[in-house]
Amino acid sequence: MFTELKREAYEANLSLPRHGLINLTFGNASAIDRAQGIFAIKPSGVAYAGLKPADMVLIDLDGKQVQGSLRPSSDTPTHRRLFLAFSEIGGVVHTHSSHATAFAQAGREIPIFGTTHADYFSGNVPVTRKMTSAEIGGGAYEWETGNVIVELFAQRSLNPADYPAVLVNRHAPFTWGNTVAKAVEVAVATECIAHLALMSLQLEPELSTIEPELLNKHFKRKHGPGAYYGQSGC
């Protein structure tokens, strides 16, 4: 049961080190079956080289482990919080990719300087506030991590489809998409644009963000009802 869901999560997790987004066992990916209210996620601390589809752990949206003998990722509550808050997403990815994590550790958004960034995001990649001592030490740290993400999107009225990634202050990026494969793609893009932003700032420390008309052109040609990038039906 849930063989395909576990396979999707497995393939997504294996793709993270393949794309250079993972060191050691830092990071995880999850895929959800919305009809069943079940998501599959990587087991905690298991090396990617030894991972198998059968190792994926199944969790329901109440947080109950419904299948799998291994303990799920320690970040499971964060994934669950995002699945509950953002009903349109089908997968979540968490990495500690170097350049995006550098922005997160600095508590800085990734500024939108060019069209590479605008192909995926309708603005800067946002960063959360710092978590409080109570949130960190209160016994539900990973759930509270999800809460600060959801709080940010609610306070700023951000659409998760327009901003499919977030930097958790002092921590690292989370990304999402309508499928877990798309969430992986966004994770790759987030690391790429973070690297480009850092290099751009080295070249021009006072660089301004992209012009609104160029941002809108590149974002809307890939997203929304007027999108025309790619092939029809793909």
N, C-alpha and C positions, 0 to 999 in steps of 0.2 A: 504493500500500500504506500502511496505517495512516492513511488519510485522515481517518477519524472521530476518531482519537486526536489528531491534529494540530489538528483543528477544535476539539475540547474545550479543548486547551491554549491555543489562540489566543483563543477566546472568554473564557476565564478571565483571560488576561493583559490583554485589552482592558477587562475590567470593573474592573480595579484603579484606573486613573485615573478611570474613570467614577464610582467610589464615593469618590473623594478620598483614596485610600490611597497614591498614588504622586506623588512629585515627580521631574521629569526622567526618568531611566531607573532610579531606585532600585526594585528589586523584581522579582519573577518568579513564575511559576506553572508547575507541571508536572502532567501526568496520566500514569498508568501503565496499560499493558495487562498485567495479571498473568499471563495465560495465556502470553503471548509473552515476558515478562520485559523489556519495552521501555517506556521512558517518553519523552514529548515535553516539551520545555522551551524557553523563550524564548531566542533568540540573544543574545549578550552586547552590551550597549551600543546596541541598535537602538531608535530612538524608537518609542513606541507608535503614533503617528499613521501611521507608514509600515509597520507590521507586517502581514504576510500569513500565512494558514494555512501556505503552502508554506515559510515561513521557519522554522517550528518544527524544532528539531533532535532527532533520535531517538538515544537512548543506551540501551545495555543495562545490566544490573545488575552487570556486570564493569567498567563505566566506559568501554566502547568506543563511539565514535560510529559508528552504523550507517547513518545517513542525514542529509543536510543539508550544504550547502556552507559555512555560516556557523559560527563558533565558538559553542558553547553558553554559556549564562550562567556567569559565574565561580562562582556558587553551586551549580553542578550536583553537585559531590561531596557537599554537605550534603544535597541532595534525595535523592541515591542512598543515603546512609547511613540516612536516615529510612525510605526504602522498604524497605531491607534489615532494619531493626530492627523496624518496625511493619508486620507483614505484612497487616494488615487495611485499611490506608489506600489510597486510590485517587488522591489528589492532595495536593500540597504547595504552599503559598503563602508567599512571603517579602515583607514590605513594610518600609518605614521610616515608617509612619504616625505622626503627630506625638505623640499622647498615649501610645500604647503604647510608642513608642521612648523617650519621656521616662522611663518606669518602667524600661526596660531599661538606659538609660544611668546611671540612679541605682542600678542593681543591686537594685531592689526588686520584689517580687511585686505584682501588682495585687490588692488585697484585695477580698474578696467582701462587699460592703455591702448588696446588695439582690437582688430577684428577677430583674431584667434579667440580671445576671451569672449567677444560678443557673439560668436557662433554658439555658445553654450549658456551664457548668462545675460540677463537683462540689466546688469549693473555689477558693482563690486561683489566679490564673494564675501558674505557677511561674517562677522565674528561675534560670538556671544559675550556677555559680561563674564567677569570672573565669578566662579562659584563661591558661595559663602562657606565659612567653617562648618556651619550646621549642615549644609547640603553635602559637604565632603565627608563629614564624620558621623552623620546621623544614621548610618546603617543601610541607606538606600542610594549610595553614591551613583551607581550606573543609571538608575531610574531618574535621579535628579539631573544627571547629565542630559538626558532626553528632555527633561522639563525646561532647562535653560534654553535649549534649542527651540522648543515649541513656544516658549515665552517670547523669544526674539522675533519669531515670524508673526506672532499675534500682535505684538506691540508695534511692529513696523508695517503691518498689513502686507507681508511678502507672500507671493504665490510660490509654493514649493516647485511648481513646474517651471517658473521663470528663474528661480534661484535653487538649482538642484544640488547644492552643496552648502556646507556651513563649516566654519572653523570654531571648534570649542576652545575658548581662551585657556592658554597654558597647556593644552592637550594636543589636538590633532583634528584632521578633517573627517567629516561624515558626508557621504554622497548618496543619492538615490535616483531612481528612475522608474518607468512603468514596468520594467523587468529588471532582474538582477544583472543581466548582461549590460543593460543600459547604465545601471549604477556603476558598473566597472568602467565603462567608457567615460563617464563623467569623472570618475576618480583619476583616470589617466589624464583627462583634459585639465583637471584642477591642478595636478602636479605640474603639467606643462606650462600653464599660464602663470603659476606661482614662480617658476624658474624664469620665465620671460620677464615678469614684472621686476624681479630682483636685478636682472641684467639691465633692464631699461633704466632703473633707478640709479644704477652705477654709472651709466652713460650720461644720464640727465636727471640729477637729483630733484629738480624742480619740474619734472615732466607733468603736464596736465592730463587729466583723463580724456578719453575719447570723445569726439564731438557727438552730441545726441543723435543727429541724423544718420551718422555712420553706424553708431551702435544699433539704432532701430532697424536700419536696412539689413545688417548682417543677422541680427537676432530673428527678425520676422521672416526672412527668406527661408529659415529652417524651422520656425515654430509658429503655431497658430493657423487660422483658416486660410491665410494668404500665402502659406509656405510653398515654395516652388523648387527648393533644393532636392536633389536625388530623383529617384524614379517613382512614378505613380504606383501606389499600392505597396510600396516597400517600407 
